[in-house]
Amino acid sequence: MLPNSAHSLLAQNLQAFAGLSEDDLRLAEGAWTLRSIAKNEFFNFRNSVCRHVGFIVSGLFRVYYVDPVTSEEHNMAFIPERLFLTSLKSLLTGEVCPYYIAALEDAELLVITTDQLHRLYGLSHGWERFGRRLAEQYLVFQQSKAEGLLFQSAEQRYLTLLEQLPGVTNRVSLGHIASYLGIKGPSLSRIRAQLGKSSDV
């Protein structure tokens, strides 16, 4: 049985995210299960097929890949609470995921399997809409990230991250942030110095 508070939070976010009705929510009763992931543990491993979608009740995750030549880690995304977490391409195609999804903090999620989602898609247009909205969210994020690297300066990318994830510097190491921005640590330090040492920067 899911904790009432976590279940209510999920229901509220499903309704806001995809406009699910009460009938849609009832169709999924028992489909979402609670999963705890400790700091530095994994939601999904590299070279494994992602078979779940998670709703982050609490905690923060990073998506990253490791360069096979240099062994250097490259951060692709930070995913905080109240968002849905998955490797979308792997989920849709059944191909292995080329990157890791790991918890930066102790985390709790409500998780649903691919099989359960496909069952719900067949039962409800609302759940089909959820699947479409999930794909749209990931597409917009990926395009925005690519456009940021092309059209924004490193400082602009940093400010965008602060706007999208308030308090990020209190939750994520500066090394991880620099990697996400596509710069080196000293460059991030210069940017932070130029912007001033406010509590948000």
C-alpha positions as a printed Julia matrix, in Angstrom:
201×3 Matrix{Float64}:
   0.0    0.0     0.0
   1.43   3.38   -0.98
   1.67   6.14    1.64
  -1.34   8.4     1.23
   0.76  11.56    0.92
   2.91  10.11   -1.89
  -0.15   8.75   -3.68
  -1.92  12.12   -3.43
   1.15  13.95   -4.73
   1.35  11.6    -7.7
  -2.36  12.02   -8.47
  -2.1   15.82   -8.35
   0.87  15.81  -10.7
  -0.73  13.35  -13.13
  -3.81  15.57  -13.32
  -1.71  18.71  -13.87
   0.73  17.05  -16.27
  -1.69  15.17  -18.52
  -5.19  16.13  -17.43
  -6.02  12.65  -16.11
  -9.52  12.18  -14.76
 -10.53  10.39  -11.58
 -11.54   7.41  -13.73
  -8.09   7.4   -15.35
  -6.43   7.42  -11.94
  -8.59   4.53  -10.73
  -7.46   2.44  -13.7
  -3.88   2.67  -12.37
  -4.61   1.74   -8.77
  -1.96  -0.73   -7.65
   0.21  -0.1   -10.72
   2.59   2.38   -9.06
   4.92   0.96   -6.4
   7.12   2.76   -3.91
  10.88   2.48   -4.45
  13.65   3.93   -2.29
  17.05   4.64   -3.84
  20.0    5.6    -1.66
  22.41   8.38   -2.58
  24.8    7.31   -5.37
  22.67   4.26   -6.22
  21.08   3.8    -9.64
  17.61   4.08  -11.14
  18.98   2.68  -14.39
  22.38   1.35  -15.44
  24.28   1.94  -18.66
  23.82  -0.86  -21.2
  20.57  -2.06  -19.6
  17.04  -1.63  -20.95
  14.93   0.89  -19.04
  11.61  -0.75  -18.17
  10.18   1.81  -15.71
   8.91   5.34  -15.4
   9.43   6.9   -11.99
   7.74   9.85  -10.32
  10.22  11.46   -7.93
   8.53  12.04   -4.58
  11.74  13.29   -2.96
  15.36  13.5    -3.99
  17.43  14.55   -6.99
  18.86  12.49   -9.87
  21.54  13.07  -12.46
  21.73  11.55  -15.92
  25.27  11.05  -17.18
  27.49   9.02  -19.45
  31.11   7.93  -19.09
  33.58   8.46  -21.93
  34.91   4.97  -22.75
  38.34   6.38  -23.66
  38.99   8.91  -20.88
  36.56   7.52  -18.24
  35.41  11.11  -17.73
  31.81  11.6   -16.62
  29.57  13.98  -18.6
  26.35  15.16  -16.95
  23.34  15.47  -19.24
  20.53  16.41  -16.84
  19.5   16.95  -13.24
  15.96  15.73  -12.44
  14.4   16.94   -9.16
  11.32  15.94   -7.2
   7.83  16.17   -8.72
   9.08  15.26  -12.19
   8.88  11.99  -14.12
  12.1   10.05  -14.62
  12.98   7.52  -17.31
  15.3    6.79  -20.23
  12.72   7.56  -22.89
  14.46   6.15  -25.96
  15.24   2.89  -24.17
  11.69   2.74  -22.8
  10.16   3.21  -26.27
  12.52   1.07  -28.36
  13.6   -1.65  -25.95
  17.23  -0.81  -26.73
  19.83  -0.56  -23.99
  20.35   2.82  -22.35
  23.77   4.36  -23.11
  23.96   6.32  -19.85
  23.45   6.07  -16.11
  20.66   7.54  -13.99
  21.84   7.9   -10.38
  20.55   9.49   -7.18
  22.44  12.53   -5.92
  20.44  12.33   -2.68
  18.49   9.65   -0.86
  15.32   9.44   -2.92
  11.84   8.0    -2.98
   9.92   7.34   -6.18
   6.64   5.87   -7.29
   7.46   3.54  -10.18
   5.37   1.95  -12.96
   6.54  -0.69  -15.44
   6.45  -0.46  -19.22
   3.98  -3.36  -19.33
   1.61  -1.58  -16.96
   1.83   1.63  -18.98
   1.05  -0.18  -22.21
  -1.98  -1.75  -20.52
  -3.18   1.69  -19.45
  -2.61   3.17  -22.92
  -5.04   0.58  -24.25
  -7.67   1.45  -21.66
  -7.69   5.23  -21.65
  -7.09   8.22  -23.9
  -5.97  10.04  -20.77
  -3.11   7.62  -20.25
  -2.23   7.81  -23.96
  -2.02  11.56  -23.45
   0.33  10.98  -20.51
   2.65   8.99  -22.78
   2.58  11.74  -25.4
   3.21  14.48  -22.84
   6.14  12.49  -21.42
   7.69  12.22  -24.9
   7.07  15.93  -25.55
   8.68  16.9   -22.26
  11.85  14.98  -23.07
  11.98  16.32  -26.63
  11.68  19.92  -25.45
  14.34  19.38  -22.8
  16.79  17.8   -25.21
  16.28  20.51  -27.83
  16.6   23.28  -25.25
  19.83  21.74  -23.94
  21.27  21.48  -27.48
  20.24  25.05  -28.33
  21.79  26.31  -25.1
  25.14  24.8   -26.06
  24.87  26.34  -29.53
  23.47  29.79  -28.8
  24.14  30.67  -25.16
  27.34  31.6   -23.4
  28.45  29.5   -20.44
  27.25  32.27  -18.13
  23.8   32.28  -19.75
  23.6   28.49  -19.44
  24.49  28.76  -15.76
  21.82  31.39  -15.13
  19.27  29.25  -16.97
  20.14  26.3   -14.71
  19.71  28.47  -11.6
  16.28  29.53  -12.87
  15.19  26.0   -13.74
  16.5   24.4   -10.54
  16.58  26.94   -7.68
  19.09  26.06   -4.98
  21.0   23.73   -7.29
  24.37  24.81   -5.89
  23.27  23.58   -2.45
  22.38  20.14   -3.82
  24.85  19.48   -6.64
  28.64  19.72   -6.56
  30.24  22.45   -8.65
  32.13  19.75  -10.54
  28.86  18.15  -11.64
  27.43  21.56  -12.57
  30.5   22.43  -14.65
  30.2   19.11  -16.47
  26.52  19.77  -17.21
  27.36  23.22  -18.58
  30.1   21.82  -20.79
  32.9   23.79  -19.13
  35.76  23.17  -16.71
  35.68  23.91  -13.0
  37.89  27.04  -13.15
  35.59  28.56  -15.79
  32.58  28.03  -13.54
  34.45  29.61  -10.63
  35.15  32.7   -12.75
  31.48  32.92  -13.77
  30.35  32.67  -10.16
  32.86  35.33   -9.12
  31.67  37.67  -11.84
  28.04  37.22  -10.89
  28.78  37.79   -7.21
  28.47  35.52   -4.22
  24.74  35.81   -3.57
  22.92  32.93   -1.88
  21.43  31.83   -5.21
  24.78  31.79   -7.06
